[in-house]
Amino acid sequence: MRIAVVGVGAFGRHHLRVIRDCPRAQLVAVFDRDPARAQSAAEEFGCAAVSSLEELFGRVDAAVVATPTETHAEVGCALLAAGIDVLIEKPVASRLEEARRLQQACSSDRILQVGHLERFNPAVLALREIVTTPLFFEIHRLSVFTPRSLDVDVVLDLMIHDIDLVLDLVGQIPAEIRAAGISILSSKVDIANSRLAFPGGCIANLTASRVSTEKVRKLRLFQPHQYVSIDYTRQDGVVIRVSHGHQIAFEQLSVSKAEPLKLQFESFVDCIQSRKKPIVGIEEAMRALRVAHEILDKIEEHAALVKRSLALKE
């Protein structure tokens, strides 16, 4: 399986490592808008550096796109039109119009997988096995500030991971959304909280920050007679069960630890070979993106409300 990587920044290099180490794939080439960075990556990972995207056409079977989000649609559409299967990083695009372009470019015989990596986190895979009727989610995703991914706000950068997971686990679209967020160290929203209310009664409370003093990746789920807490980073979890006699039992979630990025790439290779639908395809990615933008709209509404309130006090 001949693979190329487009965009070899910090995260692109992780993809390069995973592809190089996969016995089912051959890392053929890299392309980056910075030629020096492309050449450095090519030398480190033992492949060719090409000077244009078009040089990949006819040379590879598939490509991983790890470029800045605003270029996803342009790069992804060009690759798909050239008959190349694509794994594109999340979010699939900055705007829904761009995601629709990718959807239109993805013909029935092309594979387009989107890198919602937490779907392949072993702790999440174990959680899926015991989810029955979710009633309440409390999710925190906090990171220290870095200059990475400042082309998008924290909702599209971090929270979208948990939006995708909640939508998948609940199996519904939220009927009501409330949200608030503020900019602190960048021109975009850096910390946000949203409350998703689903038609079946489930509530999901999501918090994401890229200006925290610590790194936190935790999901807590409540369902009838059961509470589950998982740590994405540690890939572990605890299950607390309450019996009809009000007896409480604790047990560790059974997790087979592995690197999510490797599991994601293996799944991509499976899809290329079998031509089956990806676990996270364009439809699932657009669903998460649509909810993310609804959250951003609610953040703007809340900010306007706060501004009016402050003006009245003055």
C-alpha positions in Angstrom: 0.0 0.0 0.0 1.8 3.1 -1.2 1.2 6.0 1.1 2.1 9.7 1.1 1.8 12.3 3.9 0.8 15.9 3.0 1.8 18.3 5.7 4.7 17.2 7.9 4.4 19.6 10.9 4.3 18.3 14.5 1.4 15.9 14.0 2.3 15.0 10.4 5.5 13.5 11.7 3.6 11.2 14.0 1.7 9.9 11.0 5.1 9.4 9.2 6.4 7.3 12.1 3.2 5.1 12.2 3.2 4.6 8.4 6.9 3.7 8.4 6.4 1.2 11.1 3.4 -0.5 9.5 4.3 -3.7 7.6 1.2 -3.3 5.5 2.2 0.0 4.0 5.1 1.7 2.2 5.8 5.3 2.9 6.5 6.7 -0.6 6.6 10.5 -0.3 5.9 13.6 1.6 4.8 17.1 0.5 4.8 20.2 2.6 4.5 23.9 1.6 7.8 24.4 3.3 10.4 22.5 1.1 13.0 22.5 3.8 10.6 20.8 6.3 9.6 18.3 3.6 13.2 17.4 2.8 14.1 17.0 6.5 11.1 14.7 7.1 12.0 12.7 3.9 15.5 12.2 5.1 14.5 11.2 8.6 11.8 8.7 7.5 13.4 7.3 4.3 11.1 8.5 1.5 11.0 11.1 -1.2 10.1 14.8 -0.9 8.0 16.1 -3.8 7.7 19.7 -4.7 4.0 19.7 -5.6 0.8 17.9 -4.7 0.4 16.8 -8.4 3.7 14.8 -8.2 1.8 12.3 -6.0 -0.8 11.6 -8.6 -0.4 8.1 -10.0 2.4 7.5 -7.5 0.5 6.6 -4.4 -2.6 4.7 -3.4 -3.5 6.8 -0.4 -2.5 9.9 1.5 -2.7 11.3 5.0 -3.6 15.0 5.0 -2.2 16.8 8.1 -2.2 20.4 6.7 -3.7 23.4 8.4 -7.5 23.1 8.6 -8.3 25.8 6.1 -6.5 23.9 3.4 -8.2 20.5 4.0 -10.9 20.9 1.4 -8.5 22.1 -1.4 -5.9 19.4 -0.7 -8.5 16.6 0.0 -10.6 17.3 -3.1 -7.5 17.4 -5.4 -6.3 14.0 -4.0 -9.7 12.4 -4.3 -10.2 13.6 -7.9 -6.8 12.0 -8.7 -8.2 8.6 -7.5 -6.3 8.7 -4.2 -7.9 7.5 -0.9 -7.6 10.0 1.9 -7.2 10.1 5.7 -7.7 13.7 6.6 -7.1 15.2 10.1 -9.9 16.6 12.2 -11.7 18.9 11.9 -12.6 17.8 8.4 -12.8 21.5 7.4 -13.2 24.9 8.9 -16.7 25.5 7.5 -19.6 23.3 6.4 -19.4 24.5 2.8 -15.8 23.2 2.6 -16.9 19.9 4.1 -19.6 19.6 1.5 -17.0 20.0 -1.3 -15.1 17.1 0.2 -18.4 15.1 0.4 -19.1 15.8 -3.3 -15.5 14.9 -4.3 -15.8 11.6 -2.4 -17.3 9.3 -5.0 -18.7 5.9 -4.2 -15.4 4.2 -5.0 -13.1 6.5 -2.9 -12.3 6.1 0.8 -12.4 9.3 2.9 -11.7 8.8 6.5 -11.5 11.6 9.1 -9.0 11.6 11.9 -11.3 11.7 15.0 -8.6 9.9 16.9 -10.4 9.3 20.2 -12.7 6.8 18.4 -9.7 4.5 18.4 -8.6 5.2 22.0 -8.7 1.7 23.7 -10.5 3.2 26.7 -13.2 4.5 24.4 -13.4 1.1 22.6 -13.9 -0.6 26.0 -16.5 2.0 27.0 -18.6 1.4 23.9 -18.9 -2.3 24.9 -20.8 -1.4 28.1 -22.8 1.7 27.1 -26.6 1.1 27.3 -28.7 4.2 27.9 -26.5 7.3 28.4 -28.2 9.8 30.7 -25.4 12.3 31.5 -21.9 13.1 30.3 -19.4 15.3 32.0 -16.3 15.7 29.8 -13.2 17.8 30.4 -10.4 18.3 27.7 -7.8 20.8 29.0 -4.4 21.6 27.5 -1.6 24.0 28.2 -1.2 26.8 25.6 0.8 26.1 22.5 1.0 28.0 19.2 -0.3 24.9 17.4 -3.7 24.9 15.7 -4.5 28.6 16.3 -6.1 28.8 12.9 -9.2 27.4 14.6 -10.9 28.0 17.9 -10.9 25.6 20.9 -14.2 24.1 19.8 -12.9 22.9 16.5 -9.4 22.2 17.9 -10.3 20.2 21.0 -14.0 20.0 21.9 -14.9 18.4 18.5 -13.3 15.2 19.7 -15.9 14.9 22.5 -18.7 16.2 20.3 -18.1 13.3 17.9 -17.9 10.8 20.7 -21.1 11.9 22.4 -23.0 12.0 19.1 -21.9 8.5 18.4 -22.6 7.1 21.8 -26.1 8.8 22.2 -27.1 8.1 18.6 -29.0 11.4 18.3 -28.6 15.1 17.4 -29.0 17.5 20.3 -32.4 19.3 20.5 -31.0 22.2 22.5 -27.5 23.7 22.8 -26.2 26.3 25.3 -22.6 27.5 25.3 -20.2 30.1 26.5 -16.6 30.8 25.7 -13.9 33.5 25.8 -10.7 34.4 24.1 -7.6 34.7 26.4 -4.3 34.2 24.6 -5.4 34.2 20.9 -7.8 36.0 18.7 -10.2 33.0 18.8 -12.1 31.3 21.6 -9.6 29.5 23.9 -11.9 28.1 26.6 -15.5 27.0 26.1 -18.3 25.1 27.8 -21.3 23.7 26.1 -24.5 21.9 27.3 -26.1 19.5 24.8 -29.6 18.3 25.5 -30.8 15.3 23.5 -34.4 14.4 22.6 -34.2 11.2 24.7 -33.3 13.1 27.8 -29.5 12.7 27.8 -27.5 15.7 28.8 -23.8 16.3 27.9 -21.7 18.9 29.5 -18.5 19.5 27.6 -15.6 21.8 28.7 -12.5 22.4 26.5 -9.6 24.7 27.2 -6.2 25.3 25.6 -5.1 27.7 28.3 -5.0 25.4 31.3 -2.1 24.9 33.7 -2.5 21.1 33.3 -3.4 18.5 30.8 -6.7 16.7 31.5 -8.6 14.3 29.3 -11.5 12.7 31.1 -15.0 11.5 30.4 -17.6 10.6 33.0 -20.8 8.8 31.9 -23.9 8.1 34.0 -26.5 5.5 32.9 -29.1 3.4 34.8 -27.4 1.8 37.8 -24.0 2.6 36.5 -21.3 5.3 36.5 -18.2 5.0 34.3 -15.2 7.2 34.4 -12.4 7.0 31.8 -9.1 8.8 31.3 -8.2 9.2 27.6 -4.5 9.8 28.3 -4.0 6.9 30.7 -6.3 4.6 28.7 -8.0 3.3 31.8 -11.3 3.6 33.5 -13.5 2.5 36.5 -17.0 1.2 36.5 -19.2 1.7 39.5 -22.4 -0.4 39.6 -25.4 -0.1 41.9 -27.5 -3.2 42.5 -31.2 -3.2 43.3 -30.2 -3.8 46.9 -28.2 -0.6 46.8 -25.0 -2.5 46.9 -22.1 -0.7 45.3 -19.5 -2.6 43.3 -16.3 -1.2 41.8 -14.3 -2.7 38.9 -11.6 -1.6 36.5 -12.7 -1.2 32.9 -11.1 -3.9 30.8 -8.8 -2.0 28.4 -6.2 -3.4 26.0 -3.8 -0.5 25.7 -2.4 0.5 22.3 -1.5 3.7 20.4 -4.7 5.2 19.0 -2.9 6.6 15.9 -1.7 3.2 15.0 -5.1 1.7 15.4 -6.6 4.5 13.3 -4.1 3.9 10.5 -4.7 0.1 10.6 -8.4 0.8 10.2 -7.7 3.1 7.2 -5.6 0.4 5.6 -8.4 -2.1 6.2 -10.9 0.2 4.5 -8.5 0.7 1.5 -8.1 -3.0 1.0 -11.8 -4.0 1.6 -13.4 -0.8 0.2 -15.6 -0.8 3.3 -17.0 2.4 4.9 -14.6 4.1 7.4 -15.7 4.2 11.1 -15.5 7.9 10.9 -16.4 9.0 7.3 -17.4 12.3 5.9 -21.0 12.0 7.2 -19.9 11.5 10.8 -17.3 14.3 10.5 -19.9 16.7 9.0 -22.3 15.8 11.8 -19.7 16.8 14.5 -18.7 19.9 12.5 -22.3 21.0 12.3 -22.9 20.7 16.0 -19.5 22.5 16.7 -20.7 25.5 14.6 -24.0 25.5 16.4 -22.0 25.7 19.7 -19.9 28.6 18.3 -23.1 30.4 17.3 -24.4 30.0 20.9 -21.0 31.3 22.2 -21.5 34.4 20.1 -25.0 34.9 21.4 -23.7 34.6 25.0 -20.9 37.1 24.3 -23.4 39.6 22.9 -25.6 39.1 26.0 -22.7 39.8 28.3 -21.7 42.8 26.3 -25.2 44.3 26.6 -25.3 43.6 30.3 -22.0 45.3 30.9 -23.1 48.3 28.8 -26.3 48.7 30.9 -24.2 48.7 34.1 -22.0 51.5 32.7 
